[in-house]
Amino acid sequence: MAELELKVNTADRCAPADFFVGQIERNNNMVSESVIVVGAGIAGLTAAYQLSKFGMDVRVLEAAQQIGGRMVTDTINGYVIDSGAQFLSSAYPIIKDLITETGLARDFIKTSPWAAIRRNGAIHRFRYDDVFSSVRNGLLGWGEWFSLGWNIMWQARKLINLPVSDYSAWAEFDTQYATDWYNEQYGTWMTEYMIEPLLEGFYFQTPEETSCALPMAVSAFLLHRSKTMTLRGGESVP
Ligand SMILES: Cc1cc2nc3c(=O)[nH]c(=O)nc-3n(C[C@H](O)[C@H](O)[C@H](O)COP(=O)(O)OP(=O)(O)OC[C@H]3O[C@@H](n4cnc5c(N)ncnc54)[C@H](O)[C@@H]3O)c2cc1C
């Protein structure tokens, strides 16, 4: 088991994130000066970092040989591949501030908003932040586009109020597999040309084995007009 010691200069004890303040004030009498954090994934490392800013002596225990947990960068035959957490969203509430605070902001770049989706043997370009591009570039017909726009308008008020960083808040939509729900609501074109490319391209899952709650939560990112960011050099070639 690897043991990491977090070295934070005591002069760096700046205002901690609100959720830690609340937690520590509530439990004030019980807080020890020494803390052990189990697991050096992003959650454990963030907890350790925040607690260190209170001046606590933090030790992180990690079972694996390397830190990062499911956030992994591999180098295979000279190719650099982020094989977990390739993308971060600007709609995530905590990590954005963490990136800025730790001086990593310049290492993050926006990903391209363009996707290419095949329909009837032709490749159609589609900007995920511009639904209209789907009809402009021939991916969807006008009828399909109106159906999409109408449904988005109808659902938007509800979807935009649910937190995108907490999938448990979407449990009420976990009623059907994505294929069944989207086929019923829109037609098979929606599953084939919008949902399947999204789920297979980003999540490596098929609509037949994925709850409809996931694409709904993902569509809320678009409603928030959030940007997708990635680490510079994270997916690079030699
Ligand atoms: C293929 C893939 C792609 C992904 N893509 C994205 C993406 O693009 N964007 C995004 O936001 N998220 C993505 N995710 C999800 C994201 O990677 C995870 O949500 C996040 O990394 C989880 O962090 P965590 O610290 O909660 O858990 P983990 O990363 O799982 O960390 C837990 C750590 O605890 C250690 N541990 C567990 N038990 C013990 C023990 N008993 N003793 C000591 N150590 C222990 C583990 O070894 C591990 O290092 C992806 C995940 C995967 C697998």
The ligand as an ORCA input file, in Angstrom:
! r2SCAN-3c Opt
* xyz 0 1
  C     -13.084      4.768    -18.950
  C     -13.563      5.936    -18.099
  C     -13.786      7.165    -18.698
  C     -14.233      8.253    -17.927
  N     -14.399      9.469    -18.519
  C     -14.754     10.528    -17.787
  C     -14.833     11.813    -18.373
  O     -14.543     11.986    -19.555
  N     -15.205     12.867    -17.587
  C     -15.481     12.697    -16.258
  O     -15.794     13.687    -15.599
  N     -15.423     11.489    -15.660
  C     -15.055     10.409    -16.395
  N     -14.954      9.182    -15.800
  C     -15.312      9.067    -14.399
  C     -14.168      9.558    -13.511
  O     -12.943      9.006    -13.947
  C     -14.491      9.111    -12.083
  O     -15.783      9.598    -11.717
  C     -13.518      9.669    -11.072
  O     -12.175      9.496    -11.507
  C     -13.793      8.947     -9.751
  O     -12.913      9.456     -8.791
  P     -12.943      8.901     -7.308
  O     -11.809      9.534     -6.589
  O     -14.312      9.074     -6.757
  O     -12.748      7.323     -7.412
  P     -11.529      6.482     -8.024
  O     -10.879      7.215     -9.150
  O     -12.068      5.128     -8.297
  O     -10.474      6.414     -6.828
  C     -10.593      5.539     -5.750
  C      -9.163      5.177     -5.328
  O      -9.253      4.502     -4.084
  C      -8.371      3.393     -4.115
  N      -8.860      2.428     -3.113
  C     -10.059      1.816     -3.134
  N     -10.176      1.052     -2.034
  C      -9.032      1.226     -1.314
  C      -8.580      0.705     -0.085
  N      -9.320     -0.129      0.655
  N      -7.361      1.080      0.360
  C      -6.587      1.947     -0.370
  N      -6.977      2.463     -1.554
  C      -8.199      2.111     -2.022
  C      -8.433      2.901     -5.536
  O      -7.299      2.124     -5.882
  C      -8.475      4.225     -6.311
  O      -7.186      4.714     -6.620
  C     -14.483      8.078    -16.534
  C     -14.257      6.832    -15.935
  C     -13.791      5.775    -16.706
  C     -13.525      4.441    -16.036
*
